[in-house]
Amino acid sequence: TPATLAQCGGLVSTKEVDVAGARKLIDQGVSVLDVRRATEFAEAHIDGATNIAHTRLAARLNDVPKGSPILCHCKAGMRSAYASALLERNGYDVTNLAGGFDAWLKAGAPAMA
């Protein structure tokens, strides 16, 4: 209910960008965090991305650089939405890539193998 949300401090919404916005952030030097499984990352990924599977992220928060913006993505956007929420709760400045790596590839953006 609205009253319950008010008691909890309300809702927080994660920043989200499309591929064009993500490419601008990367050009500005944002860190890219890929939260897909290692096997997915090995197949193809955004150049310079760090890979920490979303299932291991809570235990590896110290491996995520704090103090600079992060662009987070997975395959389609669901896992990275969860990961982004976790990062936000822990004080990170994070933006989720809408549509994930699938959207990245569909837009013809470069990927490394």
ABEGO torsion letter per residue (X at the ends): XAAAAAAAGEBBBBBBBBAAAAAAAAAAGBBBBBABBAAAAAABBBBGBBBBBAAAAAAAAAABBBGBBBBBBBAAGAAAAAAAAAAAAAGBBBBBBBGEAAAAAAAGBBBBX
